[in-house]
Amino acid sequence: MITLRQLSLQRGGKPLFDNVSLTVHPGWKVGLTGANGSGKSTLFALLRDELHPDTGDLDIPLRWTLAHVAQETPALPTPALEFVLDGDAELRQIERDLHAAETAHDGTRQAELHAHFDTIDGYSARARAGKLMAGLGFSVDQLERPVAEFSGG
């Protein structure tokens, strides 16, 4: 579990956390809301070990992995749908390997890679990514727009 014990942190003379204690148990889903400048991003920076508290303790089990999505997207010319698909490292590696096998005219390797691609549902990845993005409010037209055109908020 994630545990904060009597944690305090001040940024620029402003106290963001004053003797805060918190426990997040395995399996919990936690939402964090607050006004701009209230410390939400700072809390995540603490959890990612990018900042350290002025006082108190923060414990995260060593075997746990914390994932996060940056608030700002990079100013890339990459279409939004492709950017989402880039998040699937295994899918993209198989695509690269397939291209190499096709270039080398290695039919056996191509067959192996197509089978693996099928196993990871690679053939439906575009549709699934588009559905995910539609659920987040992206229009069909926006899927092909460059990432640089979107704001991080």
C-alpha positions in Angstrom: 0.0 0.0 0.0 1.0 3.6 -0.5 1.4 5.4 2.9 2.0 9.0 3.7 2.7 9.7 7.4 2.8 13.2 8.8 4.1 14.5 5.5 4.7 18.2 5.0 5.9 20.1 1.9 6.2 23.7 1.1 6.8 25.1 -2.4 7.8 28.7 -2.9 6.9 29.6 0.7 3.4 28.2 0.3 2.5 25.1 2.4 0.9 22.5 0.1 0.9 19.6 2.6 0.9 20.1 6.4 1.2 17.0 8.5 -0.8 14.9 6.0 -1.4 11.2 6.5 -2.9 8.9 3.8 -3.1 5.3 3.0 -4.0 3.8 -0.4 -4.6 0.0 -0.2 -4.1 -2.4 -3.1 -7.0 -2.4 -5.5 -8.3 1.0 -4.5 -9.1 3.5 -7.2 -8.5 7.0 -6.1 -9.5 10.3 -7.7 -7.8 13.5 -6.9 -9.4 16.9 -7.4 -8.6 20.4 -6.3 -8.1 24.0 -7.4 -5.1 25.0 -9.5 -2.0 25.3 -7.3 -3.5 23.1 -4.5 -0.7 20.5 -4.9 -2.2 17.7 -7.1 0.8 17.6 -9.5 3.2 18.0 -6.6 1.7 15.0 -4.9 2.3 12.9 -8.0 5.8 14.3 -8.2 6.3 13.0 -4.6 4.9 9.6 -5.6 7.3 9.4 -8.6 10.2 10.4 -6.4 10.8 13.6 -8.3 10.3 15.6 -5.1 11.0 14.8 -1.4 8.9 15.9 1.5 10.2 18.5 3.9 9.1 16.3 6.8 7.3 13.0 7.2 7.5 9.7 5.3 6.2 8.4 2.0 6.3 4.6 1.5 5.5 2.7 -1.7 6.2 -1.1 -1.9 9.3 -1.8 -4.0 7.5 -4.3 -6.1 4.8 -1.7 -7.1 5.0 0.2 -10.4 3.4 3.6 -10.6 2.2 4.7 -14.1 1.3 8.2 -15.0 0.4 10.2 -18.0 2.0 13.6 -18.4 -0.3 16.6 -18.5 1.3 18.0 -21.6 1.6 16.2 -24.8 4.8 16.6 -26.9 4.5 18.9 -30.0 4.7 16.1 -32.5 3.4 15.9 -36.1 2.3 12.3 -35.4 -1.4 11.7 -35.9 -3.3 11.3 -32.5 -4.3 7.8 -33.3 -0.7 6.7 -34.1 0.5 8.4 -30.9 -2.0 6.3 -28.9 -0.9 3.1 -30.7 2.7 4.0 -29.9 1.9 3.3 -26.3 1.7 -0.4 -27.1 5.4 -1.2 -27.3 4.8 -4.9 -28.2 2.5 -4.0 -31.1 5.0 -1.5 -32.5 7.9 -3.9 -32.1 6.0 -6.6 -34.0 5.2 -4.1 -36.8 8.9 -3.2 -37.1 9.9 -6.8 -37.1 7.3 -7.6 -39.7 8.6 -4.8 -41.9 12.1 -6.2 -41.6 11.0 -9.7 -42.4 9.1 -8.5 -45.5 12.1 -6.5 -46.6 14.3 -9.7 -46.2 11.6 -11.8 -47.9 11.6 -14.1 -44.9 8.3 -15.9 -45.2 8.8 -18.1 -42.2 9.5 -15.1 -39.9 6.6 -13.2 -41.4 4.2 -16.1 -40.6 5.5 -16.3 -37.0 5.1 -12.6 -36.6 1.6 -12.5 -38.1 0.6 -15.3 -35.6 2.0 -13.3 -32.7 0.3 -10.1 -34.0 -3.0 -12.1 -34.0 -2.4 -13.4 -30.5 -2.0 -9.8 -29.1 -5.1 -8.7 -31.1 -3.0 -6.5 -33.3 -5.4 -6.6 -36.2 -8.0 -4.8 -34.1 -5.6 -2.4 -32.3 -6.6 0.6 -34.5 -10.3 0.1 -34.0 -9.8 -0.3 -30.2 -7.6 2.8 -30.0 -10.2 4.7 -32.0 -13.0 3.5 -29.7 -11.0 4.5 -26.7 -10.3 8.0 -28.1 -14.0 8.4 -29.0 -14.9 7.5 -25.4 -12.6 10.4 -24.4 -14.4 12.8 -26.6 -12.2 12.7 -29.8 -14.1 13.0 -33.1 -13.2 10.8 -36.0 -11.6 13.8 -37.7 -9.4 14.5 -34.7 -7.9 11.0 -34.8 -5.7 12.0 -37.8 -4.8 15.4 -36.5 -1.2 16.0 -35.3 -0.7 15.6 -31.6 0.8 19.1 -31.6 -2.6 20.6 -32.3 -4.0 19.4 -28.9 -3.6 20.9 -25.5 -2.5 18.8 -22.6 -5.4 19.8 -20.4 
